[in-house]
Structure formats: structure tokens, C-alpha cells
Amino acid sequence: MRIEKKVWPEYFQKILDGDKTFELRLADFECKPGDILVLREWDPRTKQYTGRVIEKKVTYVLRTKDVKFWPKEDIEMYGFLIIGFR
């Protein structure tokens, strides 16, 4: 399946440069390994697409609502880090 999503310029460039190898998204759509993520650069100031597009093959999907590794108070205080690696 091909999934199209908007990406703000600063994140698009990091993906293009190979520095950002993950996406954090609201889980309001289906996605599985093997799907193609079509990322279209979107400028939130102009509310327009820039014309730049990059396609990435999905290799891993973590879907979660409730993370129980840490106490709720710690999560509220610190939040989460999403760490990508190769």
C-alpha cells in the first residue's frame, strides 16, 4: 500500500539527508512493513506543498496507546523520546 503524508520542511530535509530514519505519527491510519510511505514536503507558513517528495519503504511499525514501562507521573514530567538507529 502507498501512504501519503505531509512533512514540514525541517523534518523533510533531515529525512532527505539520511539523518532522520523514523516517523512519529498519530495512529489514525493503517500501516505495515512493506508499505511505501510517500512524504510530501508541506510548508505550514504558506499552507502549500513545496513540490519535494520522498518515498520510503516501511520496515517496522510500533503501534501503542498505553506504555506501562514507566509510572504515569514520570511520563507526564518527561514525555517520551523516539530514538532511531541503523
N, CA, C and O atoms as a Maestro MAE file, in Angstrom:
{
 s_m_m2io_version
 :::
 2.0.0
}

f_m_ct {
 s_m_title
 :::
 protein
 m_atom[344] {
  # First column is atom index #
  i_m_mmod_type
  r_m_x_coord
  r_m_y_coord
  r_m_z_coord
  i_m_residue_number
  s_m_chain_name
  s_m_pdb_residue_name
  s_m_pdb_atom_name
  i_m_atomic_number
  :::
  1 25 0.836 -1.166 0.000 1 A "MET " " N  " 7
  2 3 0.000 0.000 0.000 1 A "MET " " CA " 6
  3 2 0.895 1.248 0.000 1 A "MET " " C  " 6
  4 15 1.985 1.236 0.572 1 A "MET " " O  " 8
  5 25 0.433 2.303 -0.634 2 A "ARG " " N  " 7
  6 3 1.121 3.599 -0.637 2 A "ARG " " CA " 6
  7 2 0.370 4.541 0.296 2 A "ARG " " C  " 6
  8 15 -0.845 4.703 0.183 2 A "ARG " " O  " 8
  9 25 1.098 5.157 1.212 3 A "ILE " " N  " 7
  10 3 0.510 6.036 2.210 3 A "ILE " " CA " 6
  11 2 1.150 7.413 2.046 3 A "ILE " " C  " 6
  12 15 2.370 7.548 2.143 3 A "ILE " " O  " 8
  13 25 0.331 8.432 1.797 4 A "GLU " " N  " 7
  14 3 0.848 9.789 1.610 4 A "GLU " " CA " 6
  15 2 0.641 10.612 2.868 4 A "GLU " " C  " 6
  16 15 -0.442 10.616 3.453 4 A "GLU " " O  " 8
  17 25 1.709 11.319 3.281 5 A "LYS " " N  " 7
  18 3 1.650 12.172 4.464 5 A "LYS " " CA " 6
  19 2 2.424 13.462 4.220 5 A "LYS " " C  " 6
  20 15 3.373 13.501 3.437 5 A "LYS " " O  " 8
  21 25 1.996 14.515 4.908 6 A "LYS " " N  " 7
  22 3 2.702 15.793 4.866 6 A "LYS " " CA " 6
  23 2 3.894 15.742 5.826 6 A "LYS " " C  " 6
  24 15 3.846 15.071 6.857 6 A "LYS " " O  " 8
  25 25 4.962 16.462 5.469 7 A "VAL " " N  " 7
  26 3 6.128 16.591 6.350 7 A "VAL " " CA " 6
  27 2 6.611 18.035 6.275 7 A "VAL " " C  " 6
  28 15 6.778 18.583 5.185 7 A "VAL " " O  " 8
  29 25 6.831 18.644 7.422 8 A "TRP " " N  " 7
  30 3 7.327 20.013 7.457 8 A "TRP " " CA " 6
  31 2 8.763 20.071 6.941 8 A "TRP " " C  " 6
  32 15 9.495 19.089 7.063 8 A "TRP " " O  " 8
  33 25 9.179 21.190 6.372 9 A "PRO " " N  " 7
  34 3 10.488 21.306 5.710 9 A "PRO " " CA " 6
  35 2 11.692 20.874 6.545 9 A "PRO " " C  " 6
  36 15 12.575 20.184 6.034 9 A "PRO " " O  " 8
  37 25 11.746 21.267 7.823 10 A "GLU " " N  " 7
  38 3 12.926 20.914 8.627 10 A "GLU " " CA " 6
  39 2 13.059 19.408 8.816 10 A "GLU " " C  " 6
  40 15 14.172 18.887 8.890 10 A "GLU " " O  " 8
  41 25 11.932 18.706 8.895 11 A "TYR " " N  " 7
  42 3 11.973 17.249 9.033 11 A "TYR " " CA " 6
  43 2 12.206 16.581 7.681 11 A "TYR " " C  " 6
  44 15 12.925 15.585 7.596 11 A "TYR " " O  " 8
  45 25 11.608 17.121 6.636 12 A "PHE " " N  " 7
  46 3 11.802 16.581 5.295 12 A "PHE " " CA " 6
  47 2 13.290 16.573 4.942 12 A "PHE " " C  " 6
  48 15 13.808 15.575 4.441 12 A "PHE " " O  " 8
  49 25 13.973 17.688 5.206 13 A "GLN " " N  " 7
  50 3 15.388 17.784 4.868 13 A "GLN " " CA " 6
  51 2 16.220 16.771 5.648 13 A "GLN " " C  " 6
  52 15 17.154 16.187 5.099 13 A "GLN " " O  " 8
  53 25 15.895 16.557 6.917 14 A "LYS " " N  " 7
  54 3 16.629 15.564 7.718 14 A "LYS " " CA " 6
  55 2 16.411 14.150 7.182 14 A "LYS " " C  " 6
  56 15 17.328 13.329 7.205 14 A "LYS " " O  " 8
  57 25 15.203 13.865 6.700 15 A "ILE " " N  " 7
  58 3 14.940 12.562 6.086 15 A "ILE " " CA " 6
  59 2 15.731 12.448 4.792 15 A "ILE " " C  " 6
  60 15 16.360 11.423 4.530 15 A "ILE " " O  " 8
  61 25 15.700 13.494 3.992 16 A "LEU " " N  " 7
  62 3 16.428 13.517 2.719 16 A "LEU " " CA " 6
  63 2 17.922 13.315 2.935 16 A "LEU " " C  " 6
  64 15 18.569 12.598 2.172 16 A "LEU " " O  " 8
  65 25 18.472 13.943 3.970 17 A "ASP " " N  " 7
  66 3 19.906 13.831 4.280 17 A "ASP " " CA " 6
  67 2 20.275 12.492 4.908 17 A "ASP " " C  " 6
  68 15 21.456 12.164 5.024 17 A "ASP " " O  " 8
  69 25 19.254 11.706 5.318 18 A "GLY " " N  " 7
  70 3 19.518 10.409 5.940 18 A "GLY " " CA " 6
  71 2 19.709 10.474 7.440 18 A "GLY " " C  " 6
  72 15 20.021 9.459 8.063 18 A "GLY " " O  " 8
  73 25 19.529 11.653 8.040 19 A "ASP " " N  " 7
  74 3 19.698 11.803 9.485 19 A "ASP " " CA " 6
  75 2 18.488 11.332 10.274 19 A "ASP " " C  " 6
  76 15 18.632 10.872 11.407 19 A "ASP " " O  " 8
  77 25 17.306 11.437 9.698 20 A "LYS " " N  " 7
  78 3 16.062 11.042 10.369 20 A "LYS " " CA " 6
  79 2 15.547 9.775 9.697 20 A "LYS " " C  " 6
  80 15 15.165 9.793 8.527 20 A "LYS " " O  " 8
  81 25 15.541 8.693 10.436 21 A "THR " " N  " 7
  82 3 15.174 7.391 9.881 21 A "THR " " CA " 6
  83 2 13.928 6.809 10.563 21 A "THR " " C  " 6
  84 15 13.792 5.593 10.697 21 A "THR " " O  " 8
  85 25 13.027 7.694 10.990 22 A "PHE " " N  " 7
  86 3 11.807 7.268 11.659 22 A "PHE " " CA " 6
  87 2 10.740 8.345 11.471 22 A "PHE " " C  " 6
  88 15 11.043 9.463 11.055 22 A "PHE " " O  " 8
  89 25 9.523 8.007 11.772 23 A "GLU " " N  " 7
  90 3 8.419 8.966 11.795 23 A "GLU " " CA " 6
  91 2 7.601 8.702 13.049 23 A "GLU " " C  " 6
  92 15 7.381 7.547 13.414 23 A "GLU " " O  " 8
  93 25 7.159 9.740 13.698 24 A "LEU " " N  " 7
  94 3 6.219 9.644 14.801 24 A "LEU " " CA " 6
  95 2 4.908 10.217 14.287 24 A "LEU " " C  " 6
  96 15 4.848 11.383 13.896 24 A "LEU " " O  " 8
  97 25 3.871 9.415 14.285 25 A "ARG " " N  " 7
  98 3 2.575 9.822 13.726 25 A "ARG " " CA " 6
  99 2 1.442 9.390 14.639 25 A "ARG " " C  " 6
  100 15 1.562 8.417 15.383 25 A "ARG " " O  " 8
  101 25 0.353 10.120 14.573 26 A "LEU " " N  " 7
  102 3 -0.875 9.685 15.207 26 A "LEU " " CA " 6
  103 2 -1.316 8.413 14.489 26 A "LEU " " C  " 6
  104 15 -1.316 8.354 13.259 26 A "LEU " " O  " 8
  105 25 -1.686 7.410 15.252 27 A "ALA " " N  " 7
  106 3 -2.032 6.105 14.664 27 A "ALA " " CA " 6
  107 2 -3.468 6.095 14.152 27 A "ALA " " C  " 6
  108 15 -4.266 5.244 14.545 27 A "ALA " " O  " 8
  109 25 -3.794 7.042 13.276 28 A "ASP " " N  " 7
  110 3 -5.156 7.136 12.743 28 A "ASP " " CA " 6
  111 2 -5.267 6.554 11.336 28 A "ASP " " C  " 6
  112 15 -6.210 6.853 10.603 28 A "ASP " " O  " 8
  113 25 -4.293 5.720 10.967 29 A "PHE " " N  " 7
  114 3 -4.314 5.055 9.666 29 A "PHE " " CA " 6
  115 2 -3.595 3.721 9.798 29 A "PHE " " C  " 6
  116 15 -2.843 3.500 10.748 29 A "PHE " " O  " 8
  117 25 -3.830 2.842 8.844 30 A "GLU " " N  " 7
  118 3 -3.172 1.535 8.833 30 A "GLU " " CA " 6
  119 2 -1.820 1.640 8.141 30 A "GLU " " C  " 6
  120 15 -1.665 2.356 7.152 30 A "GLU " " O  " 8
  121 25 -0.865 0.928 8.667 31 A "CYS " " N  " 7
  122 3 0.487 0.928 8.097 31 A "CYS " " CA " 6
  123 2 1.167 -0.365 8.532 31 A "CYS " " C  " 6
  124 15 1.042 -0.784 9.683 31 A "CYS " " O  " 8
  125 25 1.887 -0.995 7.605 32 A "LYS " " N  " 7
  126 3 2.575 -2.245 7.943 32 A "LYS " " CA " 6
  127 2 3.894 -2.326 7.174 32 A "LYS " " C  " 6
  128 15 4.071 -1.652 6.159 32 A "LYS " " O  " 8
  129 25 4.812 -3.150 7.662 33 A "PRO " " N  " 7
  130 3 6.075 -3.319 6.931 33 A "PRO " " CA " 6
  131 2 5.813 -3.714 5.484 33 A "PRO " " C  " 6
  132 15 4.954 -4.546 5.191 33 A "PRO " " O  " 8
  133 25 6.575 -3.094 4.590 34 A "GLY " " N  " 7
  134 3 6.413 -3.344 3.164 34 A "GLY " " CA " 6
  135 2 5.636 -2.233 2.463 34 A "GLY " " C  " 6
  136 15 5.746 -2.072 1.248 34 A "GLY " " O  " 8
  137 25 4.846 -1.459 3.226 35 A "ASP " " N  " 7
  138 3 4.134 -0.322 2.642 35 A "ASP " " CA " 6
  139 2 5.140 0.746 2.220 35 A "ASP " " C  " 6
  140 15 6.276 0.772 2.693 35 A "ASP " " O  " 8
  141 25 4.705 1.614 1.332 36 A "ILE " " N  " 7
  142 3 5.535 2.740 0.889 36 A "ILE " " CA " 6
  143 2 4.964 4.017 1.492 36 A "ILE " " C  " 6
  144 15 3.793 4.347 1.298 36 A "ILE " " O  " 8
  145 25 5.813 4.725 2.224 37 A "LEU " " N  " 7
  146 3 5.437 5.999 2.819 37 A "LEU " " CA " 6
  147 2 5.881 7.100 1.865 37 A "LEU " " C  " 6
  148 15 7.074 7.302 1.641 37 A "LEU " " O  " 8
  149 25 4.904 7.806 1.309 38 A "VAL " " N  " 7
  150 3 5.169 8.913 0.387 38 A "VAL " " CA " 6
  151 2 5.092 10.194 1.207 38 A "VAL " " C  " 6
  152 15 4.015 10.595 1.648 38 A "VAL " " O  " 8
  153 25 6.241 10.832 1.407 39 A "LEU " " N  " 7
  154 3 6.319 12.021 2.247 39 A "LEU " " CA " 6
  155 2 6.424 13.250 1.362 39 A "LEU " " C  " 6
  156 15 7.378 13.404 0.599 39 A "LEU " " O  " 8
  157 25 5.434 14.119 1.473 40 A "ARG " " N  " 7
  158 3 5.375 15.341 0.666 40 A "ARG " " CA " 6
  159 2 5.689 16.530 1.568 40 A "ARG " " C  " 6
  160 15 5.050 16.734 2.600 40 A "ARG " " O  " 8
  161 25 6.680 17.304 1.160 41 A "GLU " " N  " 7
  162 3 7.071 18.461 1.956 41 A "GLU " " CA " 6
  163 2 5.955 19.503 1.950 41 A "GLU " " C  " 6
  164 15 5.460 19.895 0.893 41 A "GLU " " O  " 8
  165 25 5.568 19.944 3.144 42 A "TRP " " N  " 7
  166 3 4.465 20.882 3.334 42 A "TRP " " CA " 6
  167 2 4.970 22.058 4.159 42 A "TRP " " C  " 6
  168 15 5.539 21.866 5.234 42 A "TRP " " O  " 8
  169 25 4.769 23.257 3.667 43 A "ASP " " N  " 7
  170 3 5.195 24.448 4.390 43 A "ASP " " CA " 6
  171 2 4.012 24.972 5.203 43 A "ASP " " C  " 6
  172 15 3.040 25.457 4.623 43 A "ASP " " O  " 8
  173 25 4.075 24.884 6.543 44 A "PRO " " N  " 7
  174 3 2.939 25.310 7.365 44 A "PRO " " CA " 6
  175 2 2.706 26.821 7.334 44 A "PRO " " C  " 6
  176 15 1.603 27.280 7.632 44 A "PRO " " O  " 8
  177 25 3.718 27.591 6.982 45 A "ARG " " N  " 7
  178 3 3.532 29.051 6.915 45 A "ARG " " CA " 6
  179 2 2.695 29.442 5.705 45 A "ARG " " C  " 6
  180 15 1.790 30.270 5.808 45 A "ARG " " O  " 8
  181 25 3.003 28.836 4.545 46 A "THR " " N  " 7
  182 3 2.276 29.164 3.315 46 A "THR " " CA " 6
  183 2 1.070 28.266 3.108 46 A "THR " " C  " 6
  184 15 0.206 28.542 2.276 46 A "THR " " O  " 8
  185 25 1.024 27.166 3.893 47 A "LYS " " N  " 7
  186 3 -0.044 26.167 3.758 47 A "LYS " " CA " 6
  187 2 -0.100 25.599 2.337 47 A "LYS " " C  " 6
  188 15 -1.168 25.427 1.749 47 A "LYS " " O  " 8
  189 25 1.111 25.313 1.805 48 A "GLN " " N  " 7
  190 3 1.224 24.743 0.462 48 A "GLN " " CA " 6
  191 2 2.320 23.685 0.433 48 A "GLN " " C  " 6
  192 15 3.259 23.707 1.228 48 A "GLN " " O  " 8
  193 25 2.167 22.758 -0.513 49 A "TYR " " N  " 7
  194 3 3.232 21.799 -0.764 49 A "TYR " " CA " 6
  195 2 4.363 22.506 -1.501 49 A "TYR " " C  " 6
  196 15 4.124 23.402 -2.310 49 A "TYR " " O  " 8
  197 25 5.599 22.095 -1.214 50 A "THR " " N  " 7
  198 3 6.755 22.713 -1.877 50 A "THR " " CA " 6
  199 2 7.065 22.054 -3.214 50 A "THR " " C  " 6
  200 15 7.753 22.636 -4.054 50 A "THR " " O  " 8
  201 25 6.558 20.841 -3.412 51 A "GLY " " N  " 7
  202 3 6.855 20.102 -4.634 51 A "GLY " " CA " 6
  203 2 7.863 18.988 -4.414 51 A "GLY " " C  " 6
  204 15 8.021 18.116 -5.268 51 A "GLY " " O  " 8
  205 25 8.554 19.010 -3.263 52 A "ARG " " N  " 7
  206 3 9.524 17.940 -2.985 52 A "ARG " " CA " 6
  207 2 8.804 16.741 -2.374 52 A "ARG " " C  " 6
  208 15 7.939 16.882 -1.509 52 A "ARG " " O  " 8
  209 25 9.188 15.558 -2.853 53 A "VAL " " N  " 7
  210 3 8.568 14.303 -2.421 53 A "VAL " " CA " 6
  211 2 9.674 13.274 -2.238 53 A "VAL " " C  " 6
  212 15 10.626 13.222 -3.017 53 A "VAL " " O  " 8
  213 25 9.537 12.461 -1.204 54 A "ILE " " N  " 7
  214 3 10.463 11.354 -0.994 54 A "ILE " " CA " 6
  215 2 9.641 10.116 -0.632 54 A "ILE " " C  " 6
  216 15 8.633 10.220 0.068 54 A "ILE " " O  " 8
  217 25 10.066 8.962 -1.101 55 A "GLU " " N  " 7
  218 3 9.380 7.710 -0.789 55 A "GLU " " CA " 6
  219 2 10.293 6.825 0.035 55 A "GLU " " C  " 6
  220 15 11.480 6.689 -0.262 55 A "GLU " " O  " 8
  221 25 9.727 6.220 1.078 56 A "LYS " " N  " 7
  222 3 10.475 5.327 1.960 56 A "LYS " " CA " 6
  223 2 9.687 4.053 2.171 56 A "LYS " " C  " 6
  224 15 8.465 4.088 2.322 56 A "LYS " " O  " 8
  225 25 10.377 2.937 2.181 57 A "LYS " " N  " 7
  226 3 9.738 1.656 2.458 57 A "LYS " " CA " 6
  227 2 9.653 1.465 3.968 57 A "LYS " " C  " 6
  228 15 10.647 1.626 4.677 57 A "LYS " " O  " 8
  229 25 8.465 1.123 4.457 58 A "VAL " " N  " 7
  230 3 8.250 0.889 5.880 58 A "VAL " " CA " 6
  231 2 8.904 -0.441 6.256 58 A "VAL " " C  " 6
  232 15 8.638 -1.470 5.636 58 A "VAL " " O  " 8
  233 25 9.767 -0.408 7.285 59 A "THR " " N  " 7
  234 3 10.440 -1.628 7.730 59 A "THR " " CA " 6
  235 2 9.959 -2.102 9.097 59 A "THR " " C  " 6
  236 15 10.096 -3.280 9.429 59 A "THR " " O  " 8
  237 25 9.399 -1.199 9.885 60 A "TYR " " N  " 7
  238 3 8.941 -1.569 11.225 60 A "TYR " " CA " 6
  239 2 7.851 -0.604 11.664 60 A "TYR " " C  " 6
  240 15 7.936 0.593 11.389 60 A "TYR " " O  " 8
  241 25 6.827 -1.114 12.345 61 A "VAL " " N  " 7
  242 3 5.749 -0.274 12.869 61 A "VAL " " CA " 6
  243 2 5.512 -0.664 14.323 61 A "VAL " " C  " 6
  244 15 5.304 -1.837 14.634 61 A "VAL " " O  " 8
  245 25 5.546 0.317 15.201 62 A "LEU " " N  " 7
  246 3 5.178 0.123 16.606 62 A "LEU " " CA " 6
  247 2 3.904 0.911 16.842 62 A "LEU " " C  " 6
  248 15 3.901 2.138 16.738 62 A "LEU " " O  " 8
  249 25 2.838 0.225 17.154 63 A "ARG " " N  " 7
  250 3 1.545 0.870 17.419 63 A "ARG " " CA " 6
  251 2 1.265 0.686 18.905 63 A "ARG " " C  " 6
  252 15 1.234 -0.437 19.407 63 A "ARG " " O  " 8
  253 25 1.061 1.798 19.601 64 A "THR " " N  " 7
  254 3 0.792 1.708 21.030 64 A "THR " " CA " 6
  255 2 -0.099 2.843 21.487 64 A "THR " " C  " 6
  256 15 -0.065 3.936 20.921 64 A "THR " " O  " 8
  257 25 -0.880 2.591 22.489 65 A "LYS " " N  " 7
  258 3 -1.699 3.613 23.140 65 A "LYS " " CA " 6
  259 2 -1.237 3.793 24.574 65 A "LYS " " C  " 6
  260 15 -1.256 4.891 25.132 65 A "LYS " " O  " 8
  261 25 -0.833 2.702 25.134 66 A "ASP " " N  " 7
  262 3 -0.575 2.688 26.561 66 A "ASP " " CA " 6
  263 2 0.789 2.054 26.821 66 A "ASP " " C  " 6
  264 15 0.976 0.854 26.621 66 A "ASP " " O  " 8
  265 25 1.711 2.851 27.258 67 A "VAL " " N  " 7
  266 3 3.050 2.350 27.583 67 A "VAL " " CA " 6
  267 2 3.127 2.211 29.094 67 A "VAL " " C  " 6
  268 15 2.958 3.190 29.819 67 A "VAL " " O  " 8
  269 25 3.382 0.998 29.571 68 A "LYS " " N  " 7
  270 3 3.355 0.751 31.013 68 A "LYS " " CA " 6
  271 2 4.743 0.495 31.591 68 A "LYS " " C  " 6
  272 15 4.867 -0.079 32.674 68 A "LYS " " O  " 8
  273 25 5.773 0.910 30.886 69 A "PHE " " N  " 7
  274 3 7.123 0.704 31.389 69 A "PHE " " CA " 6
  275 2 7.465 1.676 32.515 69 A "PHE " " C  " 6
  276 15 8.296 1.369 33.370 69 A "PHE " " O  " 8
  277 25 6.828 2.845 32.517 70 A "TRP " " N  " 7
  278 3 7.151 3.892 33.478 70 A "TRP " " CA " 6
  279 2 5.879 4.375 34.163 70 A "TRP " " C  " 6
  280 15 4.786 4.256 33.609 70 A "TRP " " O  " 8
  281 25 6.021 4.918 35.363 71 A "PRO " " N  " 7
  282 3 4.838 5.477 36.040 71 A "PRO " " CA " 6
  283 2 4.277 6.669 35.267 71 A "PRO " " C  " 6
  284 15 5.022 7.409 34.625 71 A "PRO " " O  " 8
  285 25 2.962 6.845 35.336 72 A "LYS " " N  " 7
  286 3 2.283 7.929 34.628 72 A "LYS " " CA " 6
  287 2 2.871 9.289 35.010 72 A "LYS " " C  " 6
  288 15 2.984 10.172 34.159 72 A "LYS " " O  " 8
  289 25 3.242 9.464 36.267 73 A "GLU " " N  " 7
  290 3 3.813 10.734 36.726 73 A "GLU " " CA " 6
  291 2 5.131 11.038 36.001 73 A "GLU " " C  " 6
  292 15 5.386 12.183 35.629 73 A "GLU " " O  " 8
  293 25 5.954 10.026 35.806 74 A "ASP " " N  " 7
  294 3 7.229 10.218 35.095 74 A "ASP " " CA " 6
  295 2 6.983 10.574 33.632 74 A "ASP " " C  " 6
  296 15 7.667 11.432 33.075 74 A "ASP " " O  " 8
  297 25 6.007 9.916 33.011 75 A "ILE " " N  " 7
  298 3 5.680 10.204 31.611 75 A "ILE " " CA " 6
  299 2 5.194 11.646 31.483 75 A "ILE " " C  " 6
  300 15 5.592 12.362 30.564 75 A "ILE " " O  " 8
  301 25 4.332 12.068 32.412 76 A "GLU " " N  " 7
  302 3 3.833 13.442 32.367 76 A "GLU " " CA " 6
  303 2 4.951 14.454 32.583 76 A "GLU " " C  " 6
  304 15 4.926 15.536 31.997 76 A "GLU " " O  " 8
  305 25 5.933 14.114 33.419 77 A "MET " " N  " 7
  306 3 7.034 15.028 33.707 77 A "MET " " CA " 6
  307 2 8.031 15.098 32.552 77 A "MET " " C  " 6
  308 15 8.481 16.185 32.188 77 A "MET " " O  " 8
  309 25 8.384 13.938 31.968 78 A "TYR " " N  " 7
  310 3 9.468 13.887 30.988 78 A "TYR " " CA " 6
  311 2 9.021 13.682 29.547 78 A "TYR " " C  " 6
  312 15 9.724 14.087 28.621 78 A "TYR " " O  " 8
  313 25 7.865 13.061 29.343 79 A "GLY " " N  " 7
  314 3 7.450 12.711 27.978 79 A "GLY " " CA " 6
  315 2 8.236 11.517 27.455 79 A "GLY " " C  " 6
  316 15 8.832 10.771 28.232 79 A "GLY " " O  " 8
  317 25 8.237 11.338 26.140 80 A "PHE " " N  " 7
  318 3 8.923 10.211 25.513 80 A "PHE " " CA " 6
  319 2 10.020 10.710 24.578 80 A "PHE " " C  " 6
  320 15 9.962 11.834 24.080 80 A "PHE " " O  " 8
  321 25 10.993 9.883 24.353 81 A "LEU " " N  " 7
  322 3 11.972 10.065 23.283 81 A "LEU " " CA " 6
  323 2 11.707 8.975 22.266 81 A "LEU " " C  " 6
  324 15 11.493 7.821 22.638 81 A "LEU " " O  " 8
  325 25 11.718 9.315 21.008 82 A "ILE " " N  " 7
  326 3 11.680 8.318 19.949 82 A "ILE " " CA " 6
  327 2 13.108 8.278 19.415 82 A "ILE " " C  " 6
  328 15 13.625 9.293 18.948 82 A "ILE " " O  " 8
  329 25 13.735 7.136 19.479 83 A "ILE " " N  " 7
  330 3 15.147 7.028 19.102 83 A "ILE " " CA " 6
  331 2 15.263 6.147 17.869 83 A "ILE " " C  " 6
  332 15 14.890 4.975 17.903 83 A "ILE " " O  " 8
  333 25 15.772 6.697 16.796 84 A "GLY " " N  " 7
  334 3 16.003 5.929 15.583 84 A "GLY " " CA " 6
  335 2 17.442 5.443 15.538 84 A "GLY " " C  " 6
  336 15 18.339 6.099 16.068 84 A "GLY " " O  " 8
  337 25 17.662 4.322 14.923 85 A "PHE " " N  " 7
  338 3 19.024 3.815 14.775 85 A "PHE " " CA " 6
  339 2 19.125 2.953 13.536 85 A "PHE " " C  " 6
  340 15 18.118 2.498 12.993 85 A "PHE " " O  " 8
  341 25 20.370 2.731 13.089 86 A "ARG " " N  " 7
  342 3 20.605 1.904 11.899 86 A "ARG " " CA " 6
  343 2 21.380 0.677 12.249 86 A "ARG " " C  " 6
  344 15 21.672 -0.139 11.375 86 A "ARG " " O  " 8
  :::
 }
 m_bond[343] {
  # First column is bond index #
  i_m_from
  i_m_to
  i_m_order
  :::
  1 1 2 1
  2 2 3 1
  3 3 4 2
  4 3 5 1
  5 5 6 1
  6 6 7 1
  7 7 8 2
  8 7 9 1
  9 9 10 1
  10 10 11 1
  11 11 12 2
  12 11 13 1
  13 13 14 1
  14 14 15 1
  15 15 16 2
  16 15 17 1
  17 17 18 1
  18 18 19 1
  19 19 20 2
  20 19 21 1
  21 21 22 1
  22 22 23 1
  23 23 24 2
  24 23 25 1
  25 25 26 1
  26 26 27 1
  27 27 28 2
  28 27 29 1
  29 29 30 1
  30 30 31 1
  31 31 32 2
  32 31 33 1
  33 33 34 1
  34 34 35 1
  35 35 36 2
  36 35 37 1
  37 37 38 1
  38 38 39 1
  39 39 40 2
  40 39 41 1
  41 41 42 1
  42 42 43 1
  43 43 44 2
  44 43 45 1
  45 45 46 1
  46 46 47 1
  47 47 48 2
  48 47 49 1
  49 49 50 1
  50 50 51 1
  51 51 52 2
  52 51 53 1
  53 53 54 1
  54 54 55 1
  55 55 56 2
  56 55 57 1
  57 57 58 1
  58 58 59 1
  59 59 60 2
  60 59 61 1
  61 61 62 1
  62 62 63 1
  63 63 64 2
  64 63 65 1
  65 65 66 1
  66 66 67 1
  67 67 68 2
  68 67 69 1
  69 69 70 1
  70 70 71 1
  71 71 72 2
  72 71 73 1
  73 73 74 1
  74 74 75 1
  75 75 76 2
  76 75 77 1
  77 77 78 1
  78 78 79 1
  79 79 80 2
  80 79 81 1
  81 81 82 1
  82 82 83 1
  83 83 84 2
  84 83 85 1
  85 85 86 1
  86 86 87 1
  87 87 88 2
  88 87 89 1
  89 89 90 1
  90 90 91 1
  91 91 92 2
  92 91 93 1
  93 93 94 1
  94 94 95 1
  95 95 96 2
  96 95 97 1
  97 97 98 1
  98 98 99 1
  99 99 100 2
  100 99 101 1
  101 101 102 1
  102 102 103 1
  103 103 104 2
  104 103 105 1
  105 105 106 1
  106 106 107 1
  107 107 108 2
  108 107 109 1
  109 109 110 1
  110 110 111 1
  111 111 112 2
  112 111 113 1
  113 113 114 1
  114 114 115 1
  115 115 116 2
  116 115 117 1
  117 117 118 1
  118 118 119 1
  119 119 120 2
  120 119 121 1
  121 121 122 1
  122 122 123 1
  123 123 124 2
  124 123 125 1
  125 125 126 1
  126 126 127 1
  127 127 128 2
  128 127 129 1
  129 129 130 1
  130 130 131 1
  131 131 132 2
  132 131 133 1
  133 133 134 1
  134 134 135 1
  135 135 136 2
  136 135 137 1
  137 137 138 1
  138 138 139 1
  139 139 140 2
  140 139 141 1
  141 141 142 1
  142 142 143 1
  143 143 144 2
  144 143 145 1
  145 145 146 1
  146 146 147 1
  147 147 148 2
  148 147 149 1
  149 149 150 1
  150 150 151 1
  151 151 152 2
  152 151 153 1
  153 153 154 1
  154 154 155 1
  155 155 156 2
  156 155 157 1
  157 157 158 1
  158 158 159 1
  159 159 160 2
  160 159 161 1
  161 161 162 1
  162 162 163 1
  163 163 164 2
  164 163 165 1
  165 165 166 1
  166 166 167 1
  167 167 168 2
  168 167 169 1
  169 169 170 1
  170 170 171 1
  171 171 172 2
  172 171 173 1
  173 173 174 1
  174 174 175 1
  175 175 176 2
  176 175 177 1
  177 177 178 1
  178 178 179 1
  179 179 180 2
  180 179 181 1
  181 181 182 1
  182 182 183 1
  183 183 184 2
  184 183 185 1
  185 185 186 1
  186 186 187 1
  187 187 188 2
  188 187 189 1
  189 189 190 1
  190 190 191 1
  191 191 192 2
  192 191 193 1
  193 193 194 1
  194 194 195 1
  195 195 196 2
  196 195 197 1
  197 197 198 1
  198 198 199 1
  199 199 200 2
  200 199 201 1
  201 201 202 1
  202 202 203 1
  203 203 204 2
  204 203 205 1
  205 205 206 1
  206 206 207 1
  207 207 208 2
  208 207 209 1
  209 209 210 1
  210 210 211 1
  211 211 212 2
  212 211 213 1
  213 213 214 1
  214 214 215 1
  215 215 216 2
  216 215 217 1
  217 217 218 1
  218 218 219 1
  219 219 220 2
  220 219 221 1
  221 221 222 1
  222 222 223 1
  223 223 224 2
  224 223 225 1
  225 225 226 1
  226 226 227 1
  227 227 228 2
  228 227 229 1
  229 229 230 1
  230 230 231 1
  231 231 232 2
  232 231 233 1
  233 233 234 1
  234 234 235 1
  235 235 236 2
  236 235 237 1
  237 237 238 1
  238 238 239 1
  239 239 240 2
  240 239 241 1
  241 241 242 1
  242 242 243 1
  243 243 244 2
  244 243 245 1
  245 245 246 1
  246 246 247 1
  247 247 248 2
  248 247 249 1
  249 249 250 1
  250 250 251 1
  251 251 252 2
  252 251 253 1
  253 253 254 1
  254 254 255 1
  255 255 256 2
  256 255 257 1
  257 257 258 1
  258 258 259 1
  259 259 260 2
  260 259 261 1
  261 261 262 1
  262 262 263 1
  263 263 264 2
  264 263 265 1
  265 265 266 1
  266 266 267 1
  267 267 268 2
  268 267 269 1
  269 269 270 1
  270 270 271 1
  271 271 272 2
  272 271 273 1
  273 273 274 1
  274 274 275 1
  275 275 276 2
  276 275 277 1
  277 277 278 1
  278 278 279 1
  279 279 280 2
  280 279 281 1
  281 281 282 1
  282 282 283 1
  283 283 284 2
  284 283 285 1
  285 285 286 1
  286 286 287 1
  287 287 288 2
  288 287 289 1
  289 289 290 1
  290 290 291 1
  291 291 292 2
  292 291 293 1
  293 293 294 1
  294 294 295 1
  295 295 296 2
  296 295 297 1
  297 297 298 1
  298 298 299 1
  299 299 300 2
  300 299 301 1
  301 301 302 1
  302 302 303 1
  303 303 304 2
  304 303 305 1
  305 305 306 1
  306 306 307 1
  307 307 308 2
  308 307 309 1
  309 309 310 1
  310 310 311 1
  311 311 312 2
  312 311 313 1
  313 313 314 1
  314 314 315 1
  315 315 316 2
  316 315 317 1
  317 317 318 1
  318 318 319 1
  319 319 320 2
  320 319 321 1
  321 321 322 1
  322 322 323 1
  323 323 324 2
  324 323 325 1
  325 325 326 1
  326 326 327 1
  327 327 328 2
  328 327 329 1
  329 329 330 1
  330 330 331 1
  331 331 332 2
  332 331 333 1
  333 333 334 1
  334 334 335 1
  335 335 336 2
  336 335 337 1
  337 337 338 1
  338 338 339 1
  339 339 340 2
  340 339 341 1
  341 341 342 1
  342 342 343 1
  343 343 344 2
  :::
 }
}
